[in-house]
Amino acid sequence: MDSEEDSTREEPNHGDGEESEDVTLNREAHHTQDYSSPGLIVRRGHSFNITLRFSLPISKWKSIIFTVQTGPPEVETSKTKIAFPVTSFLNSGRWGAVLESSDPNSLNMIIASPANAVIGRYKLSVEVTINEQPATYGLGNFILLFNPWCTEDVVYMADENERQEYVLNDSGILYMGNEKYVQPFGWNYGQFEDDILNICLELLDLNTNYRTDPVKDYSQRSDAIYVGRVISAMVNSNDDYGVVEGRWDGNFSDGEDPNHWSSSVEILTKWQREGYKPVKYGQCWVFAGVMCTVLRCLGIPTRVITNFNSAHNTDANLSIDLYYDENGKFLDDITVDSIWNFHVWNESWFIRRDLGTFYDGWQVLDSTPQEPSQGLYRCGPTSVKAVKEGDVQLSYDGPFVFAEVNADRVDYLYHSADNKERVETDTTYVGQSMSTKSVGSDERIDVTDLYKYAEGSEMERAVFNKAVRRLQNPASMEDDGAGERNNSARTPERVRDRIPRAPTGSGGTGGSGISGKFKLTSTAVAGDDISLVLNLKNVSADRKNVQVKLSCSSILYTGRRLQDIFTTYKYVTIEPRGEATIPLDIFYSEYEGYYGNNTMLSVTALCEVPNAAKVLIRRDIALDSPPINIRVLDQAVVYEPVTVEVRFSNPLMLTVKDCILVAEGSGLIDGQFKAALPSMRPKQRMRYHLNITPWRSGTQQLLVYFKSESISMKGFKSVDVAERKWIH
């Protein structure tokens, strides 16, 4: 820095080449050393060090005033442009600077930011006054992030292991399938990869609020609630220049099948590279994976949650009304509400000063475009504690999230628009086996109890009825304050008759004296025949003659019926207190043309007893694909090649063509490795060797994906990479 110069000078953004010692030490102290982006990256609420070097001795300096500014030049508010002098001590909650040490030609300064500062890109400049002559110098740029290590930051997370998992872990595990068969698959968040931080900041600058009022938008970027809602809207493309376009009809010919994605890095870089055009296509787990990347990248602790039997309640009455025809086939064209076999969203961790300390902690954020919230397709942040207590009056989107995890399912036989026969009500079906990756391991943990009290308990029904009461009387949404939370669920209140029944796959007696349940006799594997039995029980003291209408359909995970496979009829007589078993086979030849990625088989049994109510029994079957087995053949060491063996097989009774193997993993592979493979004969096994050269030590995740015109399979493996041993 030249002390004789009195005009403002801007330095190149972060510069090229090796980082300065100041930058390296600051990044290590601020837990930002893993970002591939160059330059100074720090977290708010903690101080960082800079050194000012002058070409001449400056022992007689009179004053030094720093200025930090974020946002475009025309955006100047008390939060986005701040000037502060060098003082003798730092004030908590303010930008500040103190002199740490000096020599004739340099000053070592400590700069501190408040824990509620606006996050994003900053320009740093300094005005130095020597002998009454001020000189202004541009010092360059830096990036300021949320700080889970700072006790005064709203995103503060006390446990270091959780910070490592929910902020610094750049890979994860997501879950699909159904509540009876939870299927894990790996995902590369890659928040530290080349240019991802820059893309995440660009995403903020493309949001609708910024384009409408950039001054107001930038001023609110200190608020984790605001940033979370912006990201929730921007990850989907419905209202803006968002990242991912959703599609659920199965036609992905002009884009990518959502099942083919396994990395946020590929999606975000494609979005930027193609001029911020939405990436085609995504479904719920893709939206959640991308949003987890963006939020972790910005410093907000975030995890991915899968809710099995996830409800979408369109009329906010907490009743999911499902309609079936006289053969027990689901009528998705008539049904307005829906229950997805699974739905994936995010939780982020921060304080809710707008609600009260009771609601701090995990907050639901969902970027899958299902319903608009305040005019944009977004959801949350919704306090998980508020959901559990039925406090649906609190912002944001409480009724929607509550219904997803705790609505009642009501089944009807549809005879006509004016003739709908209610078969049964299930108060336990929705919201099962809510899953997320555990801290520090690849194990799955169940977090259902964070969202609701135990099914069948008095407390769960009381909370449900409280939520219904508030939704039925909107005026009470404001009258019932947060202070009611500790006792409002103590007194059960019956809103309408509810008939609990057994979990999915079962059917209650419905007044007929008959109950039943489907049971698989072996694992359901794609490409094989599927065998199951329907077990029926007569719980009455009378003999029962039962007509059973059995049907099977191919469905999407969203519950949409794709293709009817068969309908058949059975007749059984069940003695008093007796049982009957009906075997049912679904042959591969019957479903092979109707099965694909995230397609399931749904079987139903409509049981009719003369002069009694009908019983509907349903089970959705997620088919298993043979695993991809991954084996690292030697110790993985930084900067040393290592061979990985991949084994997989074609599970189908047909030849699969256009086969491609894809491998990726942050710290292991630069971008993606792709290899075209020969066609695979029916039931053929294959072994493939690939060489990787890790560049980051520690536990890394290797993802391997096989895709063809007929089937796809995914595998993942944690790889422990050792530091390189240097020989002197």
C-alpha positions in Angstrom: 0.0 0.0 0.0 1.4 3.4 -1.0 1.0 6.0 1.8 1.5 8.9 -0.6 -1.6 8.0 -2.7 -4.8 9.9 -1.8 -7.3 8.4 -4.3 -9.3 5.3 -3.7 -7.8 2.2 -5.2 -9.6 -1.1 -5.8 -7.6 -4.3 -5.6 -8.6 -7.3 -7.7 -11.2 -9.5 -6.1 -9.1 -11.9 -3.9 -6.3 -11.9 -6.4 -4.6 -14.9 -8.0 -1.9 -17.2 -6.9 -1.2 -18.3 -3.3 -3.2 -16.9 -0.5 -1.4 -14.5 2.0 -0.6 -15.8 5.4 -3.3 -13.5 6.9 -5.9 -15.1 4.6 -4.8 -18.6 5.4 -4.8 -18.1 9.2 -8.1 -16.3 9.1 -9.8 -19.0 7.1 -8.5 -21.7 9.5 -9.8 -19.7 12.5 -13.2 -19.2 10.8 -13.6 -22.8 9.6 -13.7 -21.8 6.0 -10.4 -23.4 4.8 -12.2 -26.0 2.8 -13.9 -23.6 0.4 -12.2 -23.8 -3.0 -13.1 -20.1 -3.7 -10.0 -17.9 -3.2 -9.7 -14.9 -0.9 -10.8 -14.0 2.6 -13.9 -15.9 3.7 -14.9 -15.3 7.4 -17.9 -15.7 9.6 -19.8 -13.0 11.4 -19.4 -12.3 15.1 -15.7 -13.4 15.1 -12.7 -11.1 14.5 -10.2 -11.5 11.7 -6.7 -10.0 11.2 -5.3 -7.9 8.4 -1.9 -6.2 7.9 -1.6 -2.8 6.4 1.8 -2.3 4.8 3.0 1.1 3.7 5.9 2.2 1.5 7.0 4.8 4.0 7.1 4.9 7.8 3.8 6.0 9.3 4.6 6.7 12.9 2.6 9.9 12.9 -0.8 8.7 11.7 -3.7 10.6 13.3 -6.7 8.5 12.5 -7.7 5.3 10.7 -11.3 4.7 9.6 -12.4 1.5 7.9 -15.5 1.1 5.7 -17.2 -2.1 4.8 -19.9 -2.2 2.1 -22.1 -5.0 0.7 -24.5 -4.9 -2.2 -24.5 -2.8 -5.3 -23.1 0.8 -4.9 -26.6 2.3 -4.9 -27.5 0.1 -1.9 -26.4 2.1 1.1 -28.1 1.6 4.5 -27.0 1.4 8.1 -26.6 -2.3 7.6 -24.9 -2.4 4.2 -22.4 0.4 4.5 -20.6 0.9 7.8 -17.7 3.1 8.7 -15.8 2.6 11.9 -12.6 4.0 13.4 -9.8 2.2 15.1 -10.5 2.2 18.9 -8.8 0.9 22.0 -11.3 -2.0 22.4 -14.0 -3.8 20.4 -17.7 -3.4 21.2 -19.9 -6.5 20.9 -22.6 -6.1 18.4 -20.8 -3.5 16.2 -18.2 -3.4 13.5 -14.9 -2.4 15.0 -11.1 -2.3 14.7 -8.3 -2.3 17.1 -4.5 -2.0 16.6 -2.9 -5.3 17.6 0.7 -4.4 16.9 2.8 -2.2 14.5 6.3 -1.5 13.1 7.5 1.5 11.2 6.0 0.3 7.9 3.0 -1.8 8.9 0.0 -2.0 11.1 -1.5 -5.3 12.3 -5.2 -4.8 12.8 -8.1 -6.8 14.3 -11.4 -6.4 12.5 -14.6 -7.5 14.2 -18.1 -7.9 12.7 -21.4 -8.1 14.7 -23.1 -11.4 15.0 -26.2 -10.0 13.2 -24.3 -8.5 10.2 -25.6 -8.9 6.7 -24.0 -11.9 5.0 -22.5 -11.8 1.5 -19.8 -10.1 -0.4 -18.1 -7.1 1.1 -15.7 -4.4 -0.1 -13.2 -3.2 2.5 -11.5 0.2 2.4 -9.5 2.3 4.8 -9.0 6.1 5.2 -5.7 6.9 6.9 -5.0 10.5 8.0 -1.3 11.5 8.3 -0.4 15.2 9.0 -4.0 16.2 8.4 -3.9 14.6 4.9 -6.5 11.8 4.5 -5.7 9.0 2.0 -8.2 6.3 1.0 -7.2 2.8 0.0 -9.3 0.0 -1.4 -8.2 -3.2 0.4 -10.1 -5.7 -1.6 -13.1 -7.9 -1.0 -14.1 -10.6 1.5 -17.1 -12.8 2.1 -19.0 -12.9 5.3 -21.1 -15.9 6.3 -23.4 -17.0 9.1 -21.5 -18.4 12.2 -22.7 -21.5 14.0 -19.6 -21.2 16.3 -20.6 -17.8 17.6 -22.9 -17.8 20.7 -24.5 -14.5 19.7 -25.4 -15.6 16.1 -29.0 -16.9 15.7 -27.6 -20.0 14.0 -25.3 -20.9 16.9 -25.1 -24.7 17.5 -23.4 -25.7 20.7 -22.3 -29.2 19.8 -19.1 -29.4 17.8 -19.9 -32.8 16.3 -23.2 -31.4 15.1 -21.5 -28.4 13.5 -19.1 -30.8 11.7 -22.1 -32.7 10.4 -24.6 -30.0 9.6 -22.3 -27.3 8.4 -19.0 -28.8 7.3 -20.0 -32.2 6.0 -20.1 -32.0 2.2 -21.9 -35.3 1.6 -24.9 -37.0 3.1 -27.5 -39.8 2.9 -31.1 -39.3 1.8 -33.9 -41.8 2.1 -36.6 -43.1 -0.3 -38.9 -46.1 -0.5 -41.7 -46.5 2.1 -42.0 -46.8 5.8 -41.7 -50.6 5.7 -38.6 -50.5 3.4 -36.5 -47.4 3.8 -33.9 -47.1 1.1 -30.8 -45.0 1.6 -28.8 -43.3 -1.1 -25.8 -41.0 -1.1 -25.8 -37.3 -2.1 -22.9 -35.0 -2.8 -23.6 -31.6 -1.3 -20.2 -30.3 -2.4 -20.7 -26.9 -0.8 -16.9 -26.3 -0.8 -16.4 -27.2 -4.5 -15.1 -24.7 -7.2 -17.4 -21.7 -7.6 -20.3 -23.1 -5.5 -20.0 -20.3 -2.9 -20.1 -17.7 -5.7 -23.1 -19.4 -7.2 -25.0 -19.4 -3.9 -24.4 -15.7 -3.5 -25.5 -15.1 -7.1 -28.7 -17.1 -6.3 -29.5 -14.5 -3.6 -29.0 -11.7 -6.1 -31.5 -13.2 -8.5 -34.3 -13.6 -6.0 -37.6 -11.7 -6.6 -37.3 -9.5 -3.6 -33.9 -8.2 -4.8 -35.2 -7.4 -8.3 -38.1 -5.5 -6.7 -36.3 -3.6 -3.9 -32.5 -4.3 -3.7 -32.0 -1.9 -0.7 -34.6 -3.7 1.4 -33.5 -7.2 0.2 -29.8 -6.6 1.2 -30.8 -5.1 4.5 -32.6 -8.3 5.5 -29.8 -10.7 4.6 -28.7 -10.6 8.2 -31.8 -12.6 9.1 -31.7 -16.4 8.9 -35.5 -16.6 8.6 -35.4 -14.2 5.6 -32.5 -16.0 3.9 -34.2 -19.3 4.4 -37.4 -18.2 2.8 -35.5 -16.7 -0.2 -33.5 -19.9 -0.7 -36.7 -22.0 -0.4 -38.2 -20.0 -3.2 -35.1 -19.8 -5.4 -34.2 -23.5 -5.4 -37.4 -24.2 -7.4 -38.1 -22.3 -10.7 -41.8 -21.7 -10.3 -41.8 -17.9 -9.7 -38.3 -16.7 -10.6 -34.9 -17.6 -12.0 -34.8 -20.6 -9.7 -32.4 -23.5 -10.0 -34.5 -26.6 -10.6 -37.7 -27.2 -12.6 -39.9 -29.9 -11.1 -41.7 -32.6 -13.1 -43.7 -35.6 -11.9 -45.4 -37.0 -15.0 -42.6 -39.3 -16.0 -41.8 -37.5 -19.2 -38.2 -36.3 -19.0 -37.2 -36.5 -22.6 -36.0 -32.9 -22.8 -34.1 -33.0 -19.6 -32.7 -35.4 -17.0 -34.6 -38.0 -15.0 -34.6 -36.7 -11.4 -33.4 -40.1 -10.3 -30.2 -39.6 -12.3 -29.0 -36.7 -10.1 -26.7 -37.5 -7.1 -24.9 -34.2 -6.7 -25.9 -30.6 -6.1 -22.6 -29.5 -7.6 -23.6 -30.7 -11.1 -27.0 -29.0 -10.8 -25.8 -25.6 -9.5 -22.9 -25.3 -12.0 -25.2 -26.3 -14.9 -27.7 -23.6 -13.8 -25.0 -20.9 -13.8 -23.2 -22.1 -16.9 -26.5 -22.0 -19.0 -27.4 -18.5 -18.0 -29.5 -19.3 -14.9 -32.0 -21.3 -16.9 -33.8 -23.8 -14.7 -32.2 -27.3 -14.7 -34.6 -30.0 -15.9 -35.8 -31.9 -13.9 -36.1 -32.4 -10.2 -38.4 -33.9 -7.6 -38.5 -33.5 -3.8 -35.1 -35.1 -2.9 -33.4 -33.1 -5.6 -34.8 -29.8 -4.3 -33.8 -30.8 -0.7 -30.3 -31.9 -1.7 -29.7 -28.6 -3.5 -31.1 -26.5 -0.7 -29.0 -28.3 1.9 -25.9 -27.4 -0.2 -26.9 -23.7 -0.4 -27.7 -23.3 3.3 -24.7 -25.1 4.5 -22.5 -23.1 2.1 -23.9 -19.9 3.7 -23.3 -21.2 7.2 -26.8 -22.2 8.3 -26.8 -25.7 9.9 -29.0 -27.9 7.8 -30.1 -31.5 7.4 -32.4 -33.4 5.1 -35.5 -35.1 6.4 -37.6 -37.8 4.7 -41.3 -38.1 5.9 -42.9 -41.4 4.9 -46.7 -41.3 4.1 -46.5 -37.6 3.7 -49.8 -35.8 3.3 -50.8 -32.9 1.1 -54.0 -31.4 2.5 -55.5 -29.0 0.0 -58.3 -27.6 2.1 -56.6 -27.2 5.5 -59.0 -29.4 7.4 -56.4 -32.0 8.3 -58.4 -34.7 6.6 -56.9 -36.5 3.6 -59.9 -37.8 1.6 -59.0 -40.6 -0.7 -61.4 -42.1 -3.2 -61.6 -45.7 -4.6 -63.8 -47.3 -7.2 -66.0 -50.4 -6.6 -63.0 -52.7 -7.2 -60.8 -50.9 -4.7 -58.7 -49.0 -7.3 -57.4 -45.6 -6.2 -59.1 -42.8 -8.2 -56.3 -40.2 -8.4 -58.2 -38.2 -11.0 -61.0 -37.5 -8.5 -58.9 -37.3 -5.3 -57.8 -33.7 -4.6 -55.7 -34.5 -1.5 -52.8 -36.8 -1.7 -50.4 -38.9 0.3 -46.9 -39.4 -1.0 -45.1 -42.6 -0.1 -42.3 -40.3 0.9 -41.5 -36.6 0.8 -38.1 -35.0 1.4 -37.5 -31.5 2.9 -34.9 -29.7 5.0 -34.5 -28.6 8.5 -32.3 -25.7 9.5 -31.2 -24.7 13.0 -31.7 -21.2 14.3 -33.3 -19.0 16.9 -36.9 -17.8 16.4 -36.9 -14.4 18.1 -40.1 -13.7 16.2 -41.9 -16.5 18.0 -40.2 -16.9 21.4 -37.4 -19.1 22.7 -39.6 -22.2 23.0 -39.6 -22.5 19.3 -35.9 -22.2 18.7 -34.0 -25.1 17.1 -34.9 -27.1 14.0 -37.1 -25.3 11.4 -38.7 -26.9 8.4 -37.7 -25.4 5.0 -39.2 -27.0 1.9 -38.3 -25.9 -1.7 -40.5 -28.5 -3.5 -43.2 -26.3 -5.2 -46.4 -27.6 -3.7 -48.3 -24.5 -2.6 -47.5 -20.8 -2.6 -46.7 -19.0 0.6 -47.2 -15.3 0.6 -47.4 -15.4 -3.2 -44.3 -17.5 -4.0 -43.8 -21.3 -4.1 -41.8 -21.8 -0.9 -42.4 -23.3 2.6 -41.1 -22.3 6.0 -39.3 -21.8 8.2 -41.8 -23.7 10.3 -40.8 -24.5 13.9 -40.7 -28.3 14.5 -41.7 -27.7 18.1 -44.7 -25.7 16.9 -45.7 -28.6 14.7 -45.5 -31.0 17.6 -47.6 -28.8 19.9 -50.2 -28.0 17.2 -49.4 -24.3 17.2 -50.4 -23.9 13.6 -51.1 -20.2 14.0 -47.4 -19.4 14.1 -45.5 -18.3 11.0 -44.6 -19.7 8.6 -46.8 -22.4 6.9 -47.6 -24.3 10.1 -50.9 -25.8 8.9 -49.3 -27.2 5.7 -46.4 -28.9 7.6 -48.7 -30.1 10.4 -50.9 -31.8 7.8 -47.9 -33.4 6.2 -47.0 -35.3 9.3 -50.3 -35.7 11.3 -53.4 -35.4 9.1 -56.0 -38.2 9.2 -56.5 -40.4 6.2 -60.2 -41.1 5.3 -61.0 -43.7 2.6 -64.2 -43.5 0.5 -65.8 -45.6 -2.1 -66.8 -43.3 -4.9 -70.1 -44.3 -6.6 -71.0 -40.8 -7.9 -70.4 -37.2 -7.2 -73.4 -37.3 -4.8 -72.8 -40.8 -3.5 -69.5 -41.3 -1.5 -69.3 -44.1 1.0 -66.9 -43.7 3.8 -65.1 -46.9 4.5 -62.8 -46.0 7.3 -60.6 -43.4 9.0 -57.0 -44.0 9.9 -55.5 -41.6 12.4 -52.0 -43.2 12.4 -51.1 -43.6 8.7 -49.7 -40.2 7.9 -46.2 -39.3 9.1 -44.2 -42.4 9.6 -40.5 -43.3 10.1 -39.2 -39.7 9.6 -35.6 -40.2 8.8 -32.3 -38.4 8.6 -28.6 -39.2 8.7 -27.1 -39.5 12.1 -24.2 -37.3 13.3 -20.8 -38.7 12.5 -21.9 -42.0 10.9 -23.9 -43.4 8.1 -26.7 -44.7 10.4 -30.3 -43.6 10.0 -32.1 -42.0 12.9 -35.8 -41.7 13.3 -37.0 -38.2 14.3 -40.8 -38.8 14.2 -41.1 -38.0 17.9 -39.7 -34.5 17.3 -42.8 -33.8 15.1 -45.6 -35.4 17.1 -46.5 -37.3 20.2 -46.8 -41.1 20.0 -49.6 -42.3 17.7 -52.6 -43.5 19.7 -51.6 -41.5 22.8 -54.0 -39.0 24.4 -51.5 -36.3 23.9 -51.3 -36.8 20.2 -55.1 -36.6 19.8 -55.3 -33.5 22.0 -52.7 -31.7 19.9 -54.5 -32.8 16.7 -57.8 -31.5 18.0 -56.2 -28.2 19.0 -54.8 -27.7 15.5 -58.2 -28.5 14.0 -59.9 -26.1 16.3 -57.6 -23.3 15.3 -58.0 -24.0 11.6 -61.8 -24.1 11.9 -61.8 -20.8 13.8 -59.2 -18.5 12.1 -59.9 -15.8 14.7 -58.4 -18.0 17.4 -55.2 -18.3 15.4 -54.1 -15.0 16.9 -56.0 -15.3 20.2 -54.2 -18.5 21.3 -50.8 -17.2 22.0 -47.5 -19.0 22.4 -48.1 -19.0 26.2 -50.7 -21.7 25.8 -48.2 -24.2 24.5 -47.4 -25.8 27.9 -51.0 -26.8 28.7 -53.1 -26.5 25.6 -52.8 -30.1 24.7 -53.7 -31.5 28.1 -57.5 -31.8 27.6 -58.6 -34.0 24.7 -61.4 -32.5 22.6 -63.3 -34.7 20.1 -63.8 -32.7 16.9 -65.4 -35.6 14.9 -65.6 -39.3 15.2 -62.3 -41.0 14.4 -61.7 -44.7 14.1 -58.1 -45.6 14.7 -56.8 -48.6 12.8 -53.5 -50.5 12.3 -50.7 -49.1 10.3 -50.4 -49.3 6.5 -51.0 -52.6 4.9 -53.8 -53.4 7.3 -57.5 -52.8 7.4 -59.9 -52.3 10.3 -63.1 -54.2 10.8 -65.3 -51.3 9.7 -68.2 -52.9 11.5 -68.0 -56.1 9.4 -66.1 -58.1 11.9 -63.3 -58.6 9.4 -59.7 -57.2 9.6 -56.8 -58.0 7.3 -53.2 -57.3 6.4 -51.0 -57.9 3.4 -47.7 -59.6 4.0 -44.8 -60.2 1.7 -43.5 -63.8 1.8 -40.0 -62.7 0.6 -38.1 -59.5 -0.4 -39.7 -57.8 -3.4 -36.9 -57.4 -6.0 -37.3 -55.6 -9.3 -37.2 -58.2 -12.1 -38.6 -61.0 -10.0 -42.1 -62.4 -9.4 -43.5 -61.0 -6.2 -45.4 -63.2 -3.7 -47.5 -62.0 -0.8 -50.5 -63.2 1.1 -53.6 -61.5 2.4 -54.3 -62.6 6.0 -57.9 -62.1 7.0 -59.3 -62.4 10.6 -62.9 -62.8 11.7 -63.0 -61.1 15.1 -66.7 -61.8 15.5 -68.7 -64.8 16.9 -70.4 -65.4 13.5 -69.3 -67.1 10.4 -68.4 -64.6 7.6 -68.8 -65.1 3.9 -66.4 -62.6 2.3 -66.0 -61.4 -1.2 -62.5 -60.0 -1.8 -61.8 -57.8 -4.8 -58.1 -57.8 -5.3 -56.4 -55.3 -7.6 -52.8 -54.2 -8.4 -51.6 -51.0 -10.0 -48.3 -49.3 -10.8 -48.1 -46.0 -9.0 -45.6 -43.1 -8.6 -44.3 -42.3 -5.2 -46.7 -39.4 -5.1 -49.6 -41.9 -5.2 -50.6 -41.2 -8.8 -51.9 -44.3 -10.5 -50.0 -45.1 -13.7 -51.3 -48.4 -14.9 -53.7 -51.0 -13.7 -52.1 -54.4 -13.8 -54.9 -56.8 -12.8 -58.1 -57.2 -10.9 -59.3 -60.5 -9.5 -62.0 -61.8 -7.2 -61.8 -64.3 -4.4 -64.4 -65.8 -2.0 -63.7 -67.1 1.4 -65.7 -68.3 4.4 -64.1 -67.6 7.8 -65.3 -69.4 10.9 -66.0 -67.4 14.1 -62.7 -66.1 15.5 -61.0 -67.8 12.6 -58.6 -66.8 9.9 -58.2 -67.2 6.2 -55.1 -66.7 3.9 -55.3 -65.7 0.3 -52.1 -66.0 -1.7 -51.4 -63.4 -4.3 -48.6 -63.5 -7.0 -47.6 -60.5 -9.1 -45.6 -61.9 -12.0 -42.7 -59.9 -13.5 -44.3 -60.3 -17.0 -47.3 -58.5 -15.7 -45.5 -55.4 -14.3 -42.3 -55.2 -16.4 -43.7 -52.5 -18.7 -45.0 -50.4 -15.9 -42.1 -50.3 -13.5 -39.4 -47.6 -13.4 -37.4 -45.4 -11.0 -39.4 -44.5 -7.9 -42.4 -46.5 -9.3 -44.1 -48.7 -6.8 -46.8 -51.4 -6.9 -50.0 -50.8 -5.0 -52.2 -53.8 -4.0 -55.7 -53.3 -2.6 -58.3 -55.7 -1.2 -61.9 -54.5 -0.9 -63.6 -57.0 1.4 -67.4 -57.1 1.4 -69.6 -59.0 3.8 -73.3 -59.2 3.2 -75.2 -56.6 5.2 -72.1 -55.1 6.7 -69.7 -52.2 6.1 -66.9 -52.8 3.6 -63.2 -53.0 4.6 -60.4 -51.6 2.4 -56.9 -53.0 2.8 -54.0 -51.5 0.9 -50.3 -51.9 0.7 -47.7 -50.1 -1.4 -44.6 -52.2 -2.4 -41.3 -50.6 -3.1 -39.2 -52.9 -5.2 -35.6 -53.5 -4.2 -32.8 -53.1 -6.8 -29.6 -55.2 -6.4 -27.0 -53.1 -4.7 -23.9 -51.7 -6.3 -21.0 -53.0 -4.2 -18.0 -50.7 -3.9 -14.6 -51.8 -2.6 -11.5 -49.7 -2.2 -8.6 -52.1 -3.0 -6.0 -50.4 -1.0 -5.5 -47.6 1.6 -6.6 -44.3 0.1 -4.0 -41.6 0.6 -4.0 -38.0 -0.5 -2.5 -37.4 -3.9 -1.9 -41.1 -4.5 -3.9 -43.2 -7.1 -6.0 -46.0 -5.6 -8.2 -48.6 -7.4 -11.9 -49.0 -6.7 -13.8 -52.1 -7.6 -17.4 -51.8 -8.5 -19.7 -54.8 -8.8 -23.3 -54.9 -9.9 -25.8 -57.0 -11.9 -28.7 -56.7 -14.3 -31.7 -57.9 -12.2 -34.1 -58.0 -15.2 -35.0 -60.9 -17.5 -34.1 -58.8 -20.5 -31.0 -57.2 -22.0 -30.4 -53.7 -20.9 -28.8 -51.3 -23.3 -27.2 -47.8 -23.3 -25.5 -48.5 -20.0 -23.5 -45.8 -18.3 -21.5 -45.9 -15.1 -21.1 -42.6 -13.3 -18.8 -42.0 -10.2 -18.3 -38.8 -8.2 -17.3 -37.6 -4.8 -16.0 -34.4 -3.3 -12.4 -34.8 -2.3 -12.1 -37.9 -4.4 -13.0 -37.2 -8.0 -12.8 -33.9 -9.9 -16.3 -33.5 -11.3 -17.7 -36.7 -12.6 -16.2 -39.9 -14.0 -18.4 -41.5 -16.8 -17.9 -44.7 -18.7 -20.0 -46.3 -21.4 -20.6 -50.0 -20.7 -21.6 -52.8 -23.1 -25.2 -54.1 -23.0 -25.9 -56.4 -20.1 -27.6 -59.7 -20.6 -30.5 -60.9 -18.3 -29.2 -61.5 -14.8 -25.6 -60.8 -16.0 -23.1 -59.7 -13.3 -20.4 -57.1 -14.0 -17.2 -55.9 -12.3 -15.5 -52.6 -13.1 -12.3 -51.0 -11.9 -11.7 -47.3 -11.7 -8.8 -45.3 -10.5 -9.2 -42.3 -8.3 -6.7 -39.8 -6.8 -8.0 -38.2 -3.5 -7.0 -34.7 -2.8 -8.6 -34.2 0.7 -7.9 -36.3 3.8 -10.6 -37.5 6.2 -13.8 -39.5 5.5 -15.1 -38.8 2.0 -18.1 -40.2 0.2 -17.8 -42.0 -3.1 -21.0 -42.2 -5.2 -21.5 -44.7 -8.0 -24.5 -44.7 -10.3 -25.5 -47.1 -13.0 -28.1 -46.1 -15.5 -29.6 -47.7 -18.7 -32.7 -47.4 -20.8 -34.5 -49.9 -18.5 -33.2 -49.6 -15.0 -30.9 -47.5 -12.7 -29.1 -48.4 -9.5 -27.1 -46.3 -7.0 -24.4 -47.1 -4.5 -22.2 -45.2 -2.1 -19.3 -45.8 0.3 -17.5 -43.8 2.9 -13.8 -43.7 2.1 -11.2 -42.9 4.8 -8.4 -40.9 3.1 -5.1 -40.7 5.0 -2.6 -37.9 4.9 0.4 -38.4 2.7 3.6 -39.4 4.5 6.4 -37.3 3.3 9.9 -38.8 3.3 12.7 -36.3 4.0 
